[in-house]
């Protein structure tokens, strides 16, 4: 029997197959030109106090936080507003991984970046100019303290791990300008103030090869792995499990900026699959409850009743992000018998089913997963911290067949990139880990 995925027509006008799998295949540079043009038109980001202002160039207009990538260059300047009052100025760029127990029982603070940008002292240096330019290239890696290992510089990240114990995770970067100044009250009156400018560090990655790829249960020279076999267990040992195939045409490496297509197929005889055929996607799930011309209470009630009467889809598919911290590094004692790690997971993307098709001995759900707009980076690993993503496939048997089949819930590891394949300026990614 021919595999049902071979007959699925998915996005034929938008997606195409590549017969070869070349991780060094270079995309077109049209997107790169648009990035360059936006950089030329960029406005400066300003944060100021009464005596000094920090200006950072190379940012898109309207940027709330200056954003950079590892290896990128920070171009900026210090504008001196009250030079006669300043006694010293010291500008430093900092980066930290801060893992703290919520109740204050322990903390692990790791400095991943510390570099002087500018230093001036009135006692030993010439008079302070009105504008001080600085230029700094961010590193791509950092050295692990006390170990000497080199790891990639992690992106800006914040997470909350509830539980007992619970933890907060902050990977943050900022420019700190420390000022010592005086006032007209007299030379003995001095005060110190620190002006902080937060920075966002974001990895700039793309898939190494263009999808979609052909159906393959193992990676080979023709392409990566795209098909995963799962099984819905039976409650009776005499009954065979329901074989389930998950097909990801874009493979396990996909961009968080584009919908991720999926196909989930159940295999079985007519009697086994009949309860799973009760769900049919309705156009109402992709449109408002009523048209603009029907705004009455009656029309809303009719739409709600229609939705409530519709059968619930047995399949639920989401993208889950898991944050794991090393509890031992924080100094918080672990419960006896437990490992020295704490985990927390949250949903960062939802799947929507667009089509249900029936084969001779199979049923296929087809749809796409959309990553939430507030997700700006993929998974990464750092000292004491690991962030990973996975697709969670859950199939809950309909009411009439729950006595025969147990629910299925399996995860498939994925790697989210910040850009699509067509962005030549991004770093290509070919490994899920």
C-alpha positions in Angstrom: 0.0 0.0 0.0 1.3 3.4 -0.9 2.0 5.7 2.1 -0.8 8.2 2.4 1.7 11.1 2.7 2.7 10.4 -0.9 -0.8 11.6 -2.0 -1.0 14.7 0.3 -1.1 17.9 -1.7 0.3 20.5 0.7 1.0 24.1 -0.3 2.0 23.2 -3.8 2.2 26.8 -4.9 4.4 27.9 -2.0 6.6 24.9 -1.2 8.9 23.0 -3.4 11.3 20.0 -3.1 15.0 20.1 -3.5 16.5 16.9 -4.8 19.7 17.4 -3.0 20.5 18.3 0.6 23.3 20.9 0.6 24.0 22.5 3.9 26.2 25.2 2.3 23.7 26.1 -0.4 23.7 29.9 -0.4 20.3 31.7 -0.6 19.5 34.9 -2.5 20.6 38.2 -1.1 17.4 40.2 -1.6 16.6 39.9 2.1 20.1 40.9 3.0 19.8 44.1 0.9 16.6 45.0 2.8 18.3 44.6 6.1 21.1 46.8 5.0 18.7 49.5 3.8 16.9 49.4 7.1 20.2 49.8 8.9 21.1 52.9 6.8 17.7 54.5 7.7 18.0 53.5 11.4 17.5 56.0 14.1 19.6 56.3 17.3 18.5 55.0 20.6 18.9 57.5 23.4 18.9 57.2 27.2 19.8 60.3 29.1 20.3 61.8 32.5 20.7 65.4 33.5 24.5 65.3 32.8 25.0 62.7 30.2 23.2 60.9 27.3 24.0 57.5 25.6 23.3 57.3 21.9 23.4 54.0 20.1 23.2 53.9 16.3 22.4 51.1 13.8 18.9 50.4 15.2 15.6 50.1 13.4 13.3 53.1 13.9 11.0 52.6 16.8 13.2 50.0 18.6 12.3 49.9 22.3 15.6 48.1 23.2 18.8 48.1 21.2 19.2 44.7 19.6 22.5 43.1 18.6 23.8 39.6 17.6 26.9 37.8 18.8 29.8 39.2 16.8 27.9 42.4 16.0 29.3 45.9 16.6 28.0 48.4 19.1 28.4 51.9 17.6 27.6 54.7 20.0 28.6 57.8 21.7 28.4 59.6 25.1 27.0 63.1 24.9 28.2 65.2 27.8 25.5 67.7 28.9 27.2 69.2 32.0 31.0 68.7 31.6 31.8 71.2 34.4 30.1 69.0 37.0 31.6 65.7 36.1 34.7 64.4 37.9 34.9 60.9 36.3 33.1 58.8 33.7 33.5 55.0 33.3 31.4 53.1 30.6 31.3 49.3 30.7 29.3 46.6 28.9 28.1 43.8 31.1 26.4 40.4 30.6 25.0 38.1 33.3 23.3 34.8 33.8 21.3 35.2 37.0 19.5 32.1 38.4 17.9 32.9 41.7 15.7 30.9 44.1 12.4 32.7 44.6 12.6 32.7 48.4 16.2 33.9 48.4 17.7 30.5 49.5 20.4 30.6 46.8 21.7 32.2 43.7 24.1 31.5 40.8 25.4 34.6 39.1 27.7 34.1 36.1 29.3 37.0 34.3 29.5 36.2 30.6 30.6 39.6 29.4 32.6 42.5 30.9 34.5 45.0 28.8 35.5 48.7 29.3 34.2 51.1 26.7 35.5 54.4 28.0 37.2 55.8 31.1 37.9 59.4 32.0 39.1 61.1 35.2 39.4 64.8 35.8 42.5 64.5 37.9 44.7 62.7 35.2 43.0 63.2 31.8 42.5 66.2 29.5 39.2 68.1 29.6 36.1 66.1 28.8 34.9 66.6 25.2 31.3 67.3 24.5 30.8 64.0 22.5 32.8 60.8 23.0 32.4 58.1 20.4 32.9 54.4 21.2 32.9 51.2 19.1 32.8 47.6 20.5 32.5 44.3 18.8 30.5 41.7 20.8 32.2 38.3 21.2 30.6 35.1 19.9 31.7 33.1 22.9 32.5 33.4 26.6 34.8 31.5 28.9 33.2 29.5 31.7 34.6 30.6 35.0 36.9 28.1 36.8 36.6 25.7 33.9 38.1 27.5 30.9 35.6 26.0 28.5 34.3 28.2 25.6 30.5 28.4 25.1 28.4 30.5 22.7 27.2 33.7 24.2 23.6 33.1 25.2 20.7 35.3 24.0 18.7 37.6 26.2 16.2 35.3 28.0 13.8 35.5 31.0 11.9 32.6 32.6 10.1 31.7 35.8 10.2 28.2 37.2 7.4 27.7 39.7 7.5 25.0 42.4 9.3 24.3 45.6 11.9 25.4 45.2 11.1 27.9 42.4 13.6 29.9 40.4 13.8 33.0 38.2 16.2 33.0 35.2 17.5 36.2 33.7 20.1 36.4 30.9 20.6 40.1 30.5 23.0 42.6 29.0 23.5 46.3 29.5 25.8 49.3 29.2 26.6 50.9 32.5 27.9 54.4 32.6 29.2 55.3 36.1 29.5 59.0 36.8 31.1 60.9 39.8 29.9 64.5 39.8 29.9 67.6 42.0 27.7 70.6 42.4 28.1 74.3 43.1 27.7 73.7 46.9 31.4 73.1 47.0 34.2 70.8 45.8 33.8 68.5 48.8 30.2 67.6 47.8 30.3 64.6 45.5 27.8 62.0 44.4 27.9 58.9 42.2 25.3 57.7 39.8 25.0 54.9 37.3 23.1 55.2 34.0 22.1 51.8 32.6 21.1 51.1 29.0 19.6 47.6 28.5 20.7 45.6 25.4 19.0 42.7 23.8 21.3 40.0 22.4 19.6 37.8 19.8 21.0 34.9 17.9 20.7 35.3 14.1 20.1 31.8 12.6 18.5 30.1 9.7 18.0 26.5 8.4 21.0 25.2 6.6 18.9 23.8 3.7 15.7 24.8 2.0 12.6 22.7 2.7 10.2 21.1 2.2 11.9 17.7 2.3 10.8 14.2 1.2 9.4 11.6 3.5 12.2 9.9 5.4 12.4 8.1 8.7 16.2 8.5 8.9 18.6 11.3 7.8 20.6 10.5 4.7 22.4 12.2 1.9 19.1 13.2 0.2 17.7 15.0 3.2 17.1 15.1 7.0 14.6 13.0 9.0 11.0 14.1 8.5 8.9 11.2 9.6 8.4 9.9 13.1 6.6 6.6 14.1 4.6 6.7 17.3 2.1 4.2 18.8 -1.2 4.6 20.6 -1.2 1.9 23.3 -4.1 -0.5 23.7 -5.7 -1.2 27.0 -5.9 -4.9 26.1 -2.8 -6.9 25.5 -4.6 -8.9 22.8 -5.3 -5.8 20.7 -2.6 -4.3 18.5 -1.5 -0.7 19.0 -2.6 2.1 16.6 0.5 3.0 14.5 0.8 6.8 14.2 3.1 8.7 11.7 4.0 12.3 12.1 5.4 14.0 9.0 7.2 17.3 9.3 8.0 18.5 5.7 10.4 21.3 7.0 12.2 18.7 9.2 13.1 19.4 12.8 14.9 22.6 12.0 12.4 25.4 11.1 12.0 29.1 11.4 9.9 30.6 14.2 8.8 33.3 11.7 7.0 30.9 9.4 4.1 28.5 9.9 5.3 24.9 10.5 3.3 22.4 8.4 2.6 18.9 9.8 0.7 15.8 8.9 -0.4 13.2 11.5 -1.7 9.8 10.2 -3.4 7.0 12.1 -3.3 3.4 10.6 -5.9 0.8 11.3 -9.0 -1.0 10.0 -12.5 0.5 9.5 -13.7 -0.3 13.0 -10.6 1.1 14.7 -10.6 4.4 12.8 -14.3 5.1 12.7 -14.5 6.9 16.1 -11.6 9.2 15.0 -13.6 10.4 11.9 -16.1 12.4 14.0 -14.1 15.7 13.7 -14.2 17.8 10.5 -12.6 21.3 10.6 -15.2 24.0 10.1 -14.7 27.3 8.2 -16.1 29.0 11.3 -12.9 28.2 13.2 -11.0 30.5 10.9 -13.4 33.5 10.8 -15.3 35.7 13.3 -18.4 34.2 15.0 -20.6 36.2 12.7 -20.4 38.5 9.7 -20.4 42.3 10.1 -24.0 42.4 8.9 -25.1 39.9 11.6 -24.4 41.5 15.0 -27.5 40.6 16.8 -27.5 38.5 20.0 -29.5 35.8 18.2 -26.8 35.4 15.6 -24.0 35.1 18.2 -26.0 32.5 20.2 -26.5 30.5 17.0 -22.8 30.6 16.2 -21.9 29.5 19.8 -24.4 26.6 19.7 -22.9 25.5 16.4 -19.4 25.5 17.9 -20.5 23.7 21.0 -22.2 20.9 19.0 -19.1 20.4 16.8 -17.0 17.4 17.8 -13.6 18.1 19.5 -10.6 17.0 17.5 -8.8 14.1 19.0 -5.4 15.6 18.0 -3.7 18.4 19.8 -0.3 19.6 18.6 1.8 22.4 20.2 5.4 23.6 20.5 6.7 23.4 24.1 9.7 25.2 25.5 11.5 23.6 28.4 13.9 25.6 30.7 16.2 23.5 32.9 18.5 25.0 35.6 21.3 23.4 37.6 20.1 23.6 41.2 23.4 22.6 42.6 25.0 25.8 41.3 22.6 27.9 43.3 23.4 26.3 46.6 19.8 25.2 47.2 19.7 21.8 48.8 17.8 19.1 46.8 15.2 16.8 48.1 16.8 13.4 48.8 16.4 11.1 45.9 15.9 13.9 43.3 18.4 15.0 40.6 20.0 18.4 41.0 18.0 20.0 38.2 14.7 21.9 38.0 12.5 22.0 34.9 9.6 24.2 33.7 7.7 23.9 30.4 5.4 26.3 28.6 3.5 26.3 25.3 5.0 28.8 22.8 3.0 27.8 19.7 -0.3 26.3 18.8 -1.3 23.9 15.9 -4.3 24.4 13.8 -5.9 21.6 11.6 -6.8 22.7 8.1 -7.8 19.4 6.5 -8.8 15.8 7.3 -8.4 13.2 4.7 -9.3 9.5 4.7 -7.4 6.6 3.0 -8.3 2.9 2.7 -6.8 2.1 6.1 -5.7 5.5 7.4 -6.9 9.0 8.5 -4.7 12.1 8.1 -4.9 15.4 9.9 -3.0 18.2 8.1 -2.3 21.7 9.5 0.3 24.2 10.6 1.9 25.4 13.9 2.4 29.1 14.5 5.0 30.2 17.1 3.9 33.0 19.4 5.0 36.5 18.3 6.8 37.2 21.6 9.3 34.3 21.0 12.4 35.9 19.6 15.1 33.2 20.0 15.5 29.4 19.7 16.9 27.0 22.2 20.4 27.3 23.7 22.7 26.0 26.4 24.8 28.0 28.9 26.5 27.3 32.2 23.8 26.1 34.6 21.0 26.6 32.1 19.5 24.8 29.1 16.5 25.9 26.9 15.1 23.4 24.5 12.0 23.2 22.2 9.9 20.2 21.1 6.7 19.5 19.3 4.2 17.7 21.6 1.7 15.4 19.8 -1.3 14.4 21.9 -4.1 12.2 20.7 -7.0 11.6 23.0 -9.3 8.8 21.9 -13.0 9.7 21.4 -15.4 8.8 24.2 -16.7 5.7 22.5 -13.2 4.2 22.2 -11.5 5.2 25.4 -12.1 1.8 26.9 -10.0 0.3 24.1 -7.2 2.8 23.6 -5.0 4.9 25.9 -4.1 8.5 25.1 -0.9 9.1 23.2 1.5 11.9 24.2 4.9 12.1 22.6 7.5 14.8 22.0 9.7 15.4 18.9 12.8 17.6 19.5 13.0 20.7 17.2 15.4 23.6 16.7 13.8 27.0 16.0 15.8 29.5 14.0 15.2 33.2 14.1 15.2 33.7 10.4 14.0 31.8 7.3 16.3 30.1 4.8 16.3 33.1 2.5 18.3 35.3 5.0 21.9 34.9 3.8 23.2 37.1 6.7 22.1 34.6 9.3 24.2 31.7 10.6 23.1 28.3 9.1 22.0 25.6 11.5 22.0 21.9 10.6 21.9 20.1 13.9 18.9 19.8 16.3 21.1 19.6 19.4 
